[in-house]
Structures are given as structure tokens and as C-alpha cells.
Amino acid sequence: MKSTAIFALLATLLTASIVNAQSMTPEQRDNANVTARNNYPIVPFQSKMTRADVLAELKQAQSDGVITNGNNYPIIRQASTPKSRAEVKKELESATSNDFRQSLYHGA
């Protein structure tokens, strides 16, 4: 029993020393990441916005219709054109009546 307790104590101390030896400082961890071809140093991030600010921005974006869910893409408003539909149809008729295809390059 006494030897089991001593063995458990030694195992605990050995495990603690291994864990302590393996713990790295942030600089050592970043260097290990870069040299291990991860090339992703850990960059500390501190937000400048509060949760309330983020929620207000989210609510504004939802009301503007710029938040998407799955295939629910935002509606992009079509730009206005200077020509009316009748003008475009007239332009098409004049182009086909002049047989513009004769003027196209058909190759060698």
C-alpha cells in the first residue's frame, strides 16, 4: 500500500513536470507555428465594440436586407436605363433590317 502511494505520487510529479516543460510562452508557440509551416501566428484580438454595438449593427443590417441566410441572397436593385423598352425594340428591328450580319467578320 505504501509503495502504491509512493508510485502514484511519483507518477503525479512526473506528469506535472512533463506538462510544465511542454507549456510554451505565446512567443514560443507563435515561433513553433511559423516554423511548423502553419504560418499562422496567434494574434491577440481585443474587440473595440460592445455586444450591444454588435447587436445594433446586426439589427440595422437585417432591416436593410443585407444579411443572407442559405440561399436567401440580398435583393440587388436593378440600375435604371436611359432607354425605354420601345426604343430598345426599335433599335433591334433596325439592326435586323439592315442585315448587320453581313458586316461581321466570318473568318478566313
PDB file as gemmi writes it, atoms N, CA and C in Angstrom:
CRYST1    1.000    1.000    1.000  90.00  90.00  90.00 P 1                      
ATOM      1  N   MET A   1       0.824  -1.185   0.000  1.00  0.00           N  
ATOM      2  CA  MET A   1       0.000   0.000   0.000  1.00  0.00           C  
ATOM      3  C   MET A   1       0.869   1.249   0.000  1.00  0.00           C  
ATOM      4  N   LYS A   2       1.908   1.210   0.840  1.00  0.00           N  
ATOM      5  CA  LYS A   2       2.791   2.362   0.923  1.00  0.00           C  
ATOM      6  C   LYS A   2       3.531   2.554  -0.400  1.00  0.00           C  
ATOM      7  N   SER A   3       3.943   1.462  -1.019  1.00  0.00           N  
ATOM      8  CA  SER A   3       4.653   1.570  -2.300  1.00  0.00           C  
ATOM      9  C   SER A   3       3.724   2.068  -3.408  1.00  0.00           C  
ATOM     10  N   THR A   4       2.445   1.717  -3.352  1.00  0.00           N  
ATOM     11  CA  THR A   4       1.472   2.201  -4.333  1.00  0.00           C  
ATOM     12  C   THR A   4       1.287   3.705  -4.197  1.00  0.00           C  
ATOM     13  N   ALA A   5       1.218   4.191  -2.982  1.00  0.00           N  
ATOM     14  CA  ALA A   5       1.063   5.626  -2.751  1.00  0.00           C  
ATOM     15  C   ALA A   5       2.291   6.385  -3.231  1.00  0.00           C  
ATOM     16  N   ILE A   6       3.472   5.830  -2.980  1.00  0.00           N  
ATOM     17  CA  ILE A   6       4.707   6.476  -3.441  1.00  0.00           C  
ATOM     18  C   ILE A   6       4.758   6.474  -4.965  1.00  0.00           C  
ATOM     19  N   PHE A   7       4.348   5.351  -5.564  1.00  0.00           N  
ATOM     20  CA  PHE A   7       4.334   5.268  -7.026  1.00  0.00           C  
ATOM     21  C   PHE A   7       3.365   6.291  -7.621  1.00  0.00           C  
ATOM     22  N   ALA A   8       2.186   6.422  -7.036  1.00  0.00           N  
ATOM     23  CA  ALA A   8       1.198   7.392  -7.513  1.00  0.00           C  
ATOM     24  C   ALA A   8       1.722   8.813  -7.372  1.00  0.00           C  
ATOM     25  N   LEU A   9       2.388   9.101  -6.270  1.00  0.00           N  
ATOM     26  CA  LEU A   9       2.955  10.429  -6.058  1.00  0.00           C  
ATOM     27  C   LEU A   9       4.038  10.734  -7.084  1.00  0.00           C  
ATOM     28  N   LEU A  10       4.914   9.758  -7.338  1.00  0.00           N  
ATOM     29  CA  LEU A  10       5.967   9.954  -8.340  1.00  0.00           C  
ATOM     30  C   LEU A  10       5.380  10.124  -9.741  1.00  0.00           C  
ATOM     31  N   ALA A  11       4.352   9.351 -10.059  1.00  0.00           N  
ATOM     32  CA  ALA A  11       3.704   9.479 -11.368  1.00  0.00           C  
ATOM     33  C   ALA A  11       3.073  10.856 -11.523  1.00  0.00           C  
ATOM     34  N   THR A  12       2.452  11.354 -10.461  1.00  0.00           N  
ATOM     35  CA  THR A  12       1.842  12.684 -10.497  1.00  0.00           C  
ATOM     36  C   THR A  12       2.900  13.762 -10.682  1.00  0.00           C  
ATOM     37  N   LEU A  13       4.001  13.651  -9.954  1.00  0.00           N  
ATOM     38  CA  LEU A  13       5.081  14.634 -10.090  1.00  0.00           C  
ATOM     39  C   LEU A  13       5.706  14.581 -11.476  1.00  0.00           C  
ATOM     40  N   LEU A  14       5.877  13.376 -12.012  1.00  0.00           N  
ATOM     41  CA  LEU A  14       6.438  13.236 -13.356  1.00  0.00           C  
ATOM     42  C   LEU A  14       5.511  13.847 -14.403  1.00  0.00           C  
ATOM     43  N   THR A  15       4.221  13.581 -14.275  1.00  0.00           N  
ATOM     44  CA  THR A  15       3.246  14.153 -15.207  1.00  0.00           C  
ATOM     45  C   THR A  15       3.236  15.673 -15.113  1.00  0.00           C  
ATOM     46  N   ALA A  16       3.280  16.202 -13.909  1.00  0.00           N  
ATOM     47  CA  ALA A  16       3.280  17.655 -13.726  1.00  0.00           C  
ATOM     48  C   ALA A  16       4.526  18.282 -14.325  1.00  0.00           C  
ATOM     49  N   SER A  17       5.667  17.623 -14.176  1.00  0.00           N  
ATOM     50  CA  SER A  17       6.896  18.186 -14.743  1.00  0.00           C  
ATOM     51  C   SER A  17       6.871  18.133 -16.264  1.00  0.00           C  
ATOM     52  N   ILE A  18       6.286  17.084 -16.841  1.00  0.00           N  
ATOM     53  CA  ILE A  18       6.181  16.998 -18.311  1.00  0.00           C  
ATOM     54  C   ILE A  18       5.253  18.082 -18.837  1.00  0.00           C  
ATOM     55  N   VAL A  19       4.109  18.255 -18.189  1.00  0.00           N  
ATOM     56  CA  VAL A  19       3.156  19.292 -18.616  1.00  0.00           C  
ATOM     57  C   VAL A  19       3.785  20.665 -18.497  1.00  0.00           C  
ATOM     58  N   ASN A  20       4.528  20.912 -17.422  1.00  0.00           N  
ATOM     59  CA  ASN A  20       5.178  22.201 -17.223  1.00  0.00           C  
ATOM     60  C   ASN A  20       6.247  22.432 -18.289  1.00  0.00           C  
ATOM     61  N   ALA A  21       6.971  21.387 -18.647  1.00  0.00           N  
ATOM     62  CA  ALA A  21       8.018  21.525 -19.658  1.00  0.00           C  
ATOM     63  C   ALA A  21       7.414  21.755 -21.038  1.00  0.00           C  
ATOM     64  N   GLN A  22       6.217  21.209 -21.271  1.00  0.00           N  
ATOM     65  CA  GLN A  22       5.599  21.345 -22.586  1.00  0.00           C  
ATOM     66  C   GLN A  22       4.843  22.654 -22.748  1.00  0.00           C  
ATOM     67  N   SER A  23       4.511  23.326 -21.665  1.00  0.00           N  
ATOM     68  CA  SER A  23       3.788  24.583 -21.794  1.00  0.00           C  
ATOM     69  C   SER A  23       4.739  25.645 -22.346  1.00  0.00           C  
ATOM     70  N   MET A  24       4.247  26.384 -23.317  1.00  0.00           N  
ATOM     71  CA  MET A  24       5.086  27.369 -24.001  1.00  0.00           C  
ATOM     72  C   MET A  24       4.559  28.767 -23.740  1.00  0.00           C  
ATOM     73  N   THR A  25       5.439  29.697 -23.876  1.00  0.00           N  
ATOM     74  CA  THR A  25       5.024  31.089 -23.832  1.00  0.00           C  
ATOM     75  C   THR A  25       4.352  31.404 -25.165  1.00  0.00           C  
ATOM     76  N   PRO A  26       3.574  32.460 -25.230  1.00  0.00           N  
ATOM     77  CA  PRO A  26       2.953  32.812 -26.516  1.00  0.00           C  
ATOM     78  C   PRO A  26       3.974  33.019 -27.638  1.00  0.00           C  
ATOM     79  N   GLU A  27       5.134  33.590 -27.321  1.00  0.00           N  
ATOM     80  CA  GLU A  27       6.171  33.785 -28.347  1.00  0.00           C  
ATOM     81  C   GLU A  27       6.683  32.452 -28.862  1.00  0.00           C  
ATOM     82  N   GLN A  28       6.931  31.509 -27.942  1.00  0.00           N  
ATOM     83  CA  GLN A  28       7.407  30.190 -28.354  1.00  0.00           C  
ATOM     84  C   GLN A  28       6.352  29.476 -29.194  1.00  0.00           C  
ATOM     85  N   ARG A  29       5.088  29.624 -28.804  1.00  0.00           N  
ATOM     86  CA  ARG A  29       4.006  28.987 -29.554  1.00  0.00           C  
ATOM     87  C   ARG A  29       3.913  29.571 -30.961  1.00  0.00           C  
ATOM     88  N   ASP A  30       4.020  30.901 -31.087  1.00  0.00           N  
ATOM     89  CA  ASP A  30       3.973  31.535 -32.402  1.00  0.00           C  
ATOM     90  C   ASP A  30       5.141  31.090 -33.268  1.00  0.00           C  
ATOM     91  N   ASN A  31       6.335  31.047 -32.682  1.00  0.00           N  
ATOM     92  CA  ASN A  31       7.506  30.599 -33.441  1.00  0.00           C  
ATOM     93  C   ASN A  31       7.349  29.157 -33.884  1.00  0.00           C  
ATOM     94  N   ALA A  32       6.791  28.313 -33.024  1.00  0.00           N  
ATOM     95  CA  ALA A  32       6.575  26.911 -33.386  1.00  0.00           C  
ATOM     96  C   ALA A  32       5.550  26.803 -34.502  1.00  0.00           C  
ATOM     97  N   ASN A  33       4.518  27.626 -34.474  1.00  0.00           N  
ATOM     98  CA  ASN A  33       3.513  27.592 -35.538  1.00  0.00           C  
ATOM     99  C   ASN A  33       4.115  28.009 -36.869  1.00  0.00           C  
ATOM    100  N   VAL A  34       4.915  29.054 -36.862  1.00  0.00           N  
ATOM    101  CA  VAL A  34       5.501  29.548 -38.109  1.00  0.00           C  
ATOM    102  C   VAL A  34       6.513  28.551 -38.661  1.00  0.00           C  
ATOM    103  N   THR A  35       7.334  27.971 -37.791  1.00  0.00           N  
ATOM    104  CA  THR A  35       8.347  27.042 -38.281  1.00  0.00           C  
ATOM    105  C   THR A  35       7.758  25.685 -38.632  1.00  0.00           C  
ATOM    106  N   ALA A  36       6.568  25.382 -38.165  1.00  0.00           N  
ATOM    107  CA  ALA A  36       5.930  24.107 -38.492  1.00  0.00           C  
ATOM    108  C   ALA A  36       5.110  24.218 -39.769  1.00  0.00           C  
ATOM    109  N   ARG A  37       5.363  25.243 -40.561  1.00  0.00           N  
ATOM    110  CA  ARG A  37       4.692  25.505 -41.835  1.00  0.00           C  
ATOM    111  C   ARG A  37       3.210  25.816 -41.680  1.00  0.00           C  
ATOM    112  N   ASN A  38       2.799  26.117 -40.483  1.00  0.00           N  
ATOM    113  CA  ASN A  38       1.423  26.561 -40.315  1.00  0.00           C  
ATOM    114  C   ASN A  38       1.287  27.998 -40.798  1.00  0.00           C  
ATOM    115  N   ASN A  39       2.324  28.777 -40.564  1.00  0.00           N  
ATOM    116  CA  ASN A  39       2.376  30.180 -40.973  1.00  0.00           C  
ATOM    117  C   ASN A  39       1.200  30.996 -40.452  1.00  0.00           C  
ATOM    118  N   TYR A  40       0.640  30.579 -39.347  1.00  0.00           N  
ATOM    119  CA  TYR A  40      -0.456  31.317 -38.754  1.00  0.00           C  
ATOM    120  C   TYR A  40      -0.087  31.712 -37.329  1.00  0.00           C  
ATOM    121  N   PRO A  41       0.587  32.834 -37.160  1.00  0.00           N  
ATOM    122  CA  PRO A  41       0.893  33.239 -35.786  1.00  0.00           C  
ATOM    123  C   PRO A  41      -0.399  33.594 -35.054  1.00  0.00           C  
ATOM    124  N   ILE A  42      -0.414  33.341 -33.798  1.00  0.00           N  
ATOM    125  CA  ILE A  42      -1.593  33.641 -32.999  1.00  0.00           C  
ATOM    126  C   ILE A  42      -1.553  35.122 -32.662  1.00  0.00           C  
ATOM    127  N   VAL A  43      -2.559  35.832 -33.115  1.00  0.00           N  
ATOM    128  CA  VAL A  43      -2.616  37.274 -32.922  1.00  0.00           C  
ATOM    129  C   VAL A  43      -3.678  37.562 -31.871  1.00  0.00           C  
ATOM    130  N   PRO A  44      -3.307  38.196 -30.785  1.00  0.00           N  
ATOM    131  CA  PRO A  44      -4.317  38.514 -29.776  1.00  0.00           C  
ATOM    132  C   PRO A  44      -5.308  39.530 -30.326  1.00  0.00           C  
ATOM    133  N   PHE A  45      -6.570  39.336 -30.007  1.00  0.00           N  
ATOM    134  CA  PHE A  45      -7.624  40.202 -30.521  1.00  0.00           C  
ATOM    135  C   PHE A  45      -8.385  40.811 -29.359  1.00  0.00           C  
ATOM    136  N   GLN A  46      -8.584  42.101 -29.429  1.00  0.00           N  
ATOM    137  CA  GLN A  46      -9.379  42.796 -28.431  1.00  0.00           C  
ATOM    138  C   GLN A  46     -10.417  43.611 -29.180  1.00  0.00           C  
ATOM    139  N   SER A  47     -11.671  43.293 -28.988  1.00  0.00           N  
ATOM    140  CA  SER A  47     -12.740  43.976 -29.697  1.00  0.00           C  
ATOM    141  C   SER A  47     -12.899  45.401 -29.187  1.00  0.00           C  
ATOM    142  N   LYS A  48     -13.213  46.292 -30.099  1.00  0.00           N  
ATOM    143  CA  LYS A  48     -13.452  47.683 -29.730  1.00  0.00           C  
ATOM    144  C   LYS A  48     -14.946  47.974 -29.632  1.00  0.00           C  
ATOM    145  N   MET A  49     -15.767  46.956 -29.962  1.00  0.00           N  
ATOM    146  CA  MET A  49     -17.219  47.126 -29.917  1.00  0.00           C  
ATOM    147  C   MET A  49     -17.790  46.311 -28.760  1.00  0.00           C  
ATOM    148  N   THR A  50     -18.841  46.833 -28.177  1.00  0.00           N  
ATOM    149  CA  THR A  50     -19.524  46.080 -27.129  1.00  0.00           C  
ATOM    150  C   THR A  50     -20.542  45.147 -27.774  1.00  0.00           C  
ATOM    151  N   ARG A  51     -21.079  44.237 -26.989  1.00  0.00           N  
ATOM    152  CA  ARG A  51     -22.098  43.322 -27.502  1.00  0.00           C  
ATOM    153  C   ARG A  51     -23.317  44.106 -27.987  1.00  0.00           C  
ATOM    154  N   ALA A  52     -23.678  45.153 -27.270  1.00  0.00           N  
ATOM    155  CA  ALA A  52     -24.822  45.975 -27.660  1.00  0.00           C  
ATOM    156  C   ALA A  52     -24.567  46.641 -29.012  1.00  0.00           C  
ATOM    157  N   ASP A  53     -23.336  47.104 -29.254  1.00  0.00           N  
ATOM    158  CA  ASP A  53     -22.997  47.717 -30.541  1.00  0.00           C  
ATOM    159  C   ASP A  53     -23.137  46.709 -31.676  1.00  0.00           C  
ATOM    160  N   VAL A  54     -22.654  45.483 -31.440  1.00  0.00           N  
ATOM    161  CA  VAL A  54     -22.724  44.445 -32.470  1.00  0.00           C  
ATOM    162  C   VAL A  54     -24.173  44.088 -32.765  1.00  0.00           C  
ATOM    163  N   LEU A  55     -24.987  43.948 -31.719  1.00  0.00           N  
ATOM    164  CA  LEU A  55     -26.397  43.616 -31.926  1.00  0.00           C  
ATOM    165  C   LEU A  55     -27.134  44.741 -32.651  1.00  0.00           C  
ATOM    166  N   ALA A  56     -26.801  45.988 -32.343  1.00  0.00           N  
ATOM    167  CA  ALA A  56     -27.427  47.117 -33.038  1.00  0.00           C  
ATOM    168  C   ALA A  56     -27.030  47.124 -34.514  1.00  0.00           C  
ATOM    169  N   GLU A  57     -25.761  46.824 -34.800  1.00  0.00           N  
ATOM    170  CA  GLU A  57     -25.305  46.765 -36.187  1.00  0.00           C  
ATOM    171  C   GLU A  57     -25.985  45.618 -36.938  1.00  0.00           C  
ATOM    172  N   LEU A  58     -26.156  44.481 -36.265  1.00  0.00           N  
ATOM    173  CA  LEU A  58     -26.844  43.342 -36.870  1.00  0.00           C  
ATOM    174  C   LEU A  58     -28.291  43.680 -37.175  1.00  0.00           C  
ATOM    175  N   LYS A  59     -28.964  44.327 -36.239  1.00  0.00           N  
ATOM    176  CA  LYS A  59     -30.366  44.700 -36.444  1.00  0.00           C  
ATOM    177  C   LYS A  59     -30.503  45.670 -37.615  1.00  0.00           C  
ATOM    178  N   GLN A  60     -29.578  46.614 -37.723  1.00  0.00           N  
ATOM    179  CA  GLN A  60     -29.599  47.569 -38.833  1.00  0.00           C  
ATOM    180  C   GLN A  60     -29.386  46.854 -40.164  1.00  0.00           C  
ATOM    181  N   ALA A  61     -28.442  45.920 -40.208  1.00  0.00           N  
ATOM    182  CA  ALA A  61     -28.170  45.179 -41.441  1.00  0.00           C  
ATOM    183  C   ALA A  61     -29.359  44.315 -41.829  1.00  0.00           C  
ATOM    184  N   GLN A  62     -30.029  43.722 -40.845  1.00  0.00           N  
ATOM    185  CA  GLN A  62     -31.212  42.919 -41.146  1.00  0.00           C  
ATOM    186  C   GLN A  62     -32.330  43.786 -41.696  1.00  0.00           C  
ATOM    187  N   SER A  63     -32.511  44.969 -41.140  1.00  0.00           N  
ATOM    188  CA  SER A  63     -33.569  45.851 -41.638  1.00  0.00           C  
ATOM    189  C   SER A  63     -33.234  46.400 -43.022  1.00  0.00           C  
ATOM    190  N   ASP A  64     -31.935  46.528 -43.340  1.00  0.00           N  
ATOM    191  CA  ASP A  64     -31.530  46.979 -44.673  1.00  0.00           C  
ATOM    192  C   ASP A  64     -31.599  45.862 -45.700  1.00  0.00           C  
ATOM    193  N   GLY A  65     -31.720  44.609 -45.234  1.00  0.00           N  
ATOM    194  CA  GLY A  65     -31.820  43.470 -46.141  1.00  0.00           C  
ATOM    195  C   GLY A  65     -30.493  42.987 -46.677  1.00  0.00           C  
ATOM    196  N   VAL A  66     -29.404  43.227 -45.968  1.00  0.00           N  
ATOM    197  CA  VAL A  66     -28.097  42.795 -46.461  1.00  0.00           C  
ATOM    198  C   VAL A  66     -27.585  41.533 -45.770  1.00  0.00           C  
ATOM    199  N   ILE A  67     -28.370  40.956 -44.867  1.00  0.00           N  
ATOM    200  CA  ILE A  67     -27.996  39.707 -44.204  1.00  0.00           C  
ATOM    201  C   ILE A  67     -28.606  38.557 -44.992  1.00  0.00           C  
ATOM    202  N   THR A  68     -27.794  37.540 -45.301  1.00  0.00           N  
ATOM    203  CA  THR A  68     -28.301  36.397 -46.060  1.00  0.00           C  
ATOM    204  C   THR A  68     -28.364  35.169 -45.178  1.00  0.00           C  
ATOM    205  N   ASN A  69     -29.294  34.298 -45.507  1.00  0.00           N  
ATOM    206  CA  ASN A  69     -29.448  33.011 -44.844  1.00  0.00           C  
ATOM    207  C   ASN A  69     -29.569  31.950 -45.917  1.00  0.00           C  
ATOM    208  N   GLY A  70     -28.587  31.051 -46.016  1.00  0.00           N  
ATOM    209  CA  GLY A  70     -28.669  29.994 -47.021  1.00  0.00           C  
ATOM    210  C   GLY A  70     -28.722  30.577 -48.420  1.00  0.00           C  
ATOM    211  N   ASN A  71     -29.808  30.318 -49.132  1.00  0.00           N  
ATOM    212  CA  ASN A  71     -29.975  30.833 -50.496  1.00  0.00           C  
ATOM    213  C   ASN A  71     -30.767  32.133 -50.517  1.00  0.00           C  
ATOM    214  N   ASN A  72     -30.993  32.712 -49.389  1.00  0.00           N  
ATOM    215  CA  ASN A  72     -31.751  33.943 -49.291  1.00  0.00           C  
ATOM    216  C   ASN A  72     -30.817  35.126 -49.538  1.00  0.00           C  
ATOM    217  N   TYR A  73     -30.436  35.320 -50.790  1.00  0.00           N  
ATOM    218  CA  TYR A  73     -29.485  36.370 -51.135  1.00  0.00           C  
ATOM    219  C   TYR A  73     -30.152  37.737 -51.089  1.00  0.00           C  
ATOM    220  N   PRO A  74     -29.391  38.771 -50.824  1.00  0.00           N  
ATOM    221  CA  PRO A  74     -29.998  40.106 -50.788  1.00  0.00           C  
ATOM    222  C   PRO A  74     -30.470  40.523 -52.174  1.00  0.00           C  
ATOM    223  N   ILE A  75     -31.505  41.307 -52.192  1.00  0.00           N  
ATOM    224  CA  ILE A  75     -32.056  41.788 -53.458  1.00  0.00           C  
ATOM    225  C   ILE A  75     -31.209  42.956 -53.931  1.00  0.00           C  
ATOM    226  N   ILE A  76     -30.683  42.820 -55.139  1.00  0.00           N  
ATOM    227  CA  ILE A  76     -29.890  43.896 -55.727  1.00  0.00           C  
ATOM    228  C   ILE A  76     -30.811  44.672 -56.656  1.00  0.00           C  
ATOM    229  N   ARG A  77     -30.941  45.923 -56.392  1.00  0.00           N  
ATOM    230  CA  ARG A  77     -31.841  46.738 -57.201  1.00  0.00           C  
ATOM    231  C   ARG A  77     -31.233  46.985 -58.576  1.00  0.00           C  
ATOM    232  N   GLN A  78     -32.068  46.831 -59.590  1.00  0.00           N  
ATOM    233  CA  GLN A  78     -31.607  46.983 -60.963  1.00  0.00           C  
ATOM    234  C   GLN A  78     -31.382  48.463 -61.275  1.00  0.00           C  
ATOM    235  N   ALA A  79     -30.275  48.717 -61.929  1.00  0.00           N  
ATOM    236  CA  ALA A  79     -29.963  50.093 -62.304  1.00  0.00           C  
ATOM    237  C   ALA A  79     -30.931  50.555 -63.387  1.00  0.00           C  
ATOM    238  N   SER A  80     -31.280  51.816 -63.339  1.00  0.00           N  
ATOM    239  CA  SER A  80     -32.186  52.347 -64.354  1.00  0.00           C  
ATOM    240  C   SER A  80     -31.435  52.521 -65.668  1.00  0.00           C  
ATOM    241  N   THR A  81     -32.163  52.390 -66.756  1.00  0.00           N  
ATOM    242  CA  THR A  81     -31.564  52.521 -68.079  1.00  0.00           C  
ATOM    243  C   THR A  81     -32.081  53.793 -68.742  1.00  0.00           C  
ATOM    244  N   PRO A  82     -31.271  54.434 -69.563  1.00  0.00           N  
ATOM    245  CA  PRO A  82     -31.738  55.658 -70.218  1.00  0.00           C  
ATOM    246  C   PRO A  82     -32.720  55.377 -71.359  1.00  0.00           C  
ATOM    247  N   LYS A  83     -32.786  54.114 -71.826  1.00  0.00           N  
ATOM    248  CA  LYS A  83     -33.674  53.782 -72.945  1.00  0.00           C  
ATOM    249  C   LYS A  83     -34.944  53.120 -72.437  1.00  0.00           C  
ATOM    250  N   SER A  84     -36.028  53.383 -73.141  1.00  0.00           N  
ATOM    251  CA  SER A  84     -37.280  52.705 -72.817  1.00  0.00           C  
ATOM    252  C   SER A  84     -37.332  51.375 -73.568  1.00  0.00           C  
ATOM    253  N   ARG A  85     -38.299  50.544 -73.214  1.00  0.00           N  
ATOM    254  CA  ARG A  85     -38.446  49.247 -73.876  1.00  0.00           C  
ATOM    255  C   ARG A  85     -38.749  49.432 -75.367  1.00  0.00           C  
ATOM    256  N   ALA A  86     -39.556  50.410 -75.689  1.00  0.00           N  
ATOM    257  CA  ALA A  86     -39.910  50.668 -77.089  1.00  0.00           C  
ATOM    258  C   ALA A  86     -38.673  51.077 -77.894  1.00  0.00           C  
ATOM    259  N   GLU A  87     -37.800  51.875 -77.306  1.00  0.00           N  
ATOM    260  CA  GLU A  87     -36.580  52.290 -78.006  1.00  0.00           C  
ATOM    261  C   GLU A  87     -35.658  51.100 -78.265  1.00  0.00           C  
ATOM    262  N   VAL A  88     -35.575  50.195 -77.317  1.00  0.00           N  
ATOM    263  CA  VAL A  88     -34.731  49.014 -77.497  1.00  0.00           C  
ATOM    264  C   VAL A  88     -35.298  48.134 -78.601  1.00  0.00           C  
ATOM    265  N   LYS A  89     -36.630  47.953 -78.625  1.00  0.00           N  
ATOM    266  CA  LYS A  89     -37.256  47.141 -79.681  1.00  0.00           C  
ATOM    267  C   LYS A  89     -37.032  47.771 -81.053  1.00  0.00           C  
ATOM    268  N   LYS A  90     -37.148  49.094 -81.139  1.00  0.00           N  
ATOM    269  CA  LYS A  90     -36.939  49.791 -82.405  1.00  0.00           C  
ATOM    270  C   LYS A  90     -35.492  49.619 -82.873  1.00  0.00           C  
ATOM    271  N   GLU A  91     -34.545  49.695 -81.944  1.00  0.00           N  
ATOM    272  CA  GLU A  91     -33.132  49.505 -82.262  1.00  0.00           C  
ATOM    273  C   GLU A  91     -32.875  48.086 -82.768  1.00  0.00           C  
ATOM    274  N   LEU A  92     -33.527  47.118 -82.179  1.00  0.00           N  
ATOM    275  CA  LEU A  92     -33.379  45.730 -82.607  1.00  0.00           C  
ATOM    276  C   LEU A  92     -33.940  45.530 -84.015  1.00  0.00           C  
ATOM    277  N   GLU A  93     -35.099  46.107 -84.287  1.00  0.00           N  
ATOM    278  CA  GLU A  93     -35.701  45.976 -85.620  1.00  0.00           C  
ATOM    279  C   GLU A  93     -34.822  46.624 -86.687  1.00  0.00           C  
ATOM    280  N   SER A  94     -34.258  47.780 -86.390  1.00  0.00           N  
ATOM    281  CA  SER A  94     -33.412  48.450 -87.383  1.00  0.00           C  
ATOM    282  C   SER A  94     -32.118  47.670 -87.607  1.00  0.00           C  
ATOM    283  N   ALA A  95     -31.617  47.028 -86.583  1.00  0.00           N  
ATOM    284  CA  ALA A  95     -30.388  46.248 -86.735  1.00  0.00           C  
ATOM    285  C   ALA A  95     -30.638  45.016 -87.589  1.00  0.00           C  
ATOM    286  N   THR A  96     -31.779  44.354 -87.416  1.00  0.00           N  
ATOM    287  CA  THR A  96     -32.061  43.156 -88.217  1.00  0.00           C  
ATOM    288  C   THR A  96     -32.452  43.529 -89.633  1.00  0.00           C  
ATOM    289  N   SER A  97     -33.077  44.679 -89.822  1.00  0.00           N  
ATOM    290  CA  SER A  97     -33.465  45.069 -91.177  1.00  0.00           C  
ATOM    291  C   SER A  97     -32.253  45.490 -92.006  1.00  0.00           C  
ATOM    292  N   ASN A  98     -31.223  46.011 -91.394  1.00  0.00           N  
ATOM    293  CA  ASN A  98     -30.020  46.415 -92.124  1.00  0.00           C  
ATOM    294  C   ASN A  98     -29.104  45.234 -92.394  1.00  0.00           C  
ATOM    295  N   ASP A  99     -29.490  44.082 -91.900  1.00  0.00           N  
ATOM    296  CA  ASP A  99     -28.717  42.856 -92.061  1.00  0.00           C  
ATOM    297  C   ASP A  99     -27.268  43.076 -91.626  1.00  0.00           C  
ATOM    298  N   PHE A 100     -27.145  43.414 -90.362  1.00  0.00           N  
ATOM    299  CA  PHE A 100     -25.831  43.708 -89.808  1.00  0.00           C  
ATOM    300  C   PHE A 100     -24.925  42.487 -89.832  1.00  0.00           C  
ATOM    301  N   ARG A 101     -25.486  41.305 -90.007  1.00  0.00           N  
ATOM    302  CA  ARG A 101     -24.664  40.096 -90.014  1.00  0.00           C  
ATOM    303  C   ARG A 101     -23.706  40.075 -91.199  1.00  0.00           C  
ATOM    304  N   GLN A 102     -24.024  40.778 -92.250  1.00  0.00           N  
ATOM    305  CA  GLN A 102     -23.134  40.837 -93.409  1.00  0.00           C  
ATOM    306  C   GLN A 102     -21.829  41.546 -93.059  1.00  0.00           C  
ATOM    307  N   SER A 103     -21.903  42.454 -92.110  1.00  0.00           N  
ATOM    308  CA  SER A 103     -20.714  43.228 -91.776  1.00  0.00           C  
ATOM    309  C   SER A 103     -19.815  42.527 -90.755  1.00  0.00           C  
ATOM    310  N   LEU A 104     -20.277  41.432 -90.197  1.00  0.00           N  
ATOM    311  CA  LEU A 104     -19.467  40.727 -89.211  1.00  0.00           C  
ATOM    312  C   LEU A 104     -18.374  39.923 -89.890  1.00  0.00           C  
ATOM    313  N   TYR A 105     -17.276  39.803 -89.220  1.00  0.00           N  
ATOM    314  CA  TYR A 105     -16.154  39.030 -89.741  1.00  0.00           C  
ATOM    315  C   TYR A 105     -16.465  37.550 -89.572  1.00  0.00           C  
ATOM    316  N   HIS A 106     -16.383  36.773 -90.662  1.00  0.00           N  
ATOM    317  CA  HIS A 106     -16.722  35.355 -90.618  1.00  0.00           C  
ATOM    318  C   HIS A 106     -15.498  34.464 -90.602  1.00  0.00           C  
ATOM    319  N   GLY A 107     -14.338  34.995 -90.592  1.00  0.00           N  
ATOM    320  CA  GLY A 107     -13.133  34.173 -90.565  1.00  0.00           C  
ATOM    321  C   GLY A 107     -12.494  34.085 -91.938  1.00  0.00           C  
ATOM    322  N   ALA A 108     -11.385  33.356 -92.036  1.00  0.00           N  
ATOM    323  CA  ALA A 108     -10.628  33.276 -93.280  1.00  0.00           C  
ATOM    324  C   ALA A 108     -11.236  32.309 -94.255  1.00  0.00           C  
TER     325      ALA A 108                                                      
END                                                                             
